[in-house]
Amino acid sequence: MSQTDTSAQVGRIVQINISDGGVPKLPVEQAELTMDGLVGDRQKNLKYHGGPDRAICLWSAEIIAQLQAEGHPIEPGSSGENLTIEGLDWEEIAIGNQYQLGDNILIEITDYAQPCRTIAKYFTSRKYGRISQKRNPGTSRLYARVLKPGLLRPGHRIGLKRSC
């Protein structure tokens, strides 16, 4: 018999970000998350962004704060993430992990988001490779697929789903 145990890794959604394509993505008060991503959000380059395995992009508020402390002019949403999250140990998140958001939404981490030049202006000396998983493990944005959709709001908890 299995049950959900989210006590090991629990965080919260700080900001939900959408755009009509490109960056920055701007904050919204709530958003419907479907199997295809957030309603109202679009991506310009569907070769590298969007689709069922990259329905949403997540990133750490703590990493954004660390980058700001290093002098990078970055803000939540400027790198194109849909969900800015705090409280999770970003280095412990692995491809295949499933997370519950709020009461019923379920997502699965599918890949690391490769940084590209469209976010270069948010990095000192345009060094956007600073968030490359290969160069700096544990700092990359993450892609996820949606396993169970629903309505998201800032403040919703996000926890690692474990089977016991």
C-alpha positions, 0 to 999 in steps of 0.5 A: 500500500502506498501513500503520499509523504511530502514531509521530506522536501516541502516548499512553496510557490512564490510566483506564477509567471506567464507571457505571450511568448518570450521573456520576461514572464510576468506574475499572475495571481493564479493560473490553470495548469493543464497537461499542456502548461499554464493557460495564457502562457506561450513560448516563441520557440517550440523546438526547445520550449513547451510540449507535454514533457516541458509543459512548465518550467520551475526555478528556485527563488533561493538561486535567483537571490544568490545570482542577485547577490553576485550582481546579476540583474535577474528577477523572478520570471525574467529567465522564463520560469513559470513557477518560482519556488522557495524551500526546496533543496534544488541540488536534490531534485532529480529527473523523474521526481514527482511533486504535488502542488497544492492539494491535487496537482501532480507534476514530474520533473523531465529535464534541465532547461538549457540556458539560451541567449534570450536571457543573456541581458539578465546576467552580468557580462551576458554570462547566462551559462551561469545557470547551466546544469553541466557547468554549475550543477544544481542551479538550472531551471527544470522542466516538468510534465503535468500528471494531474492538472488544476488551479495554481496560486502563489503560496501553494505548497509543493512537496516531493511525492514518495511512496511508502 
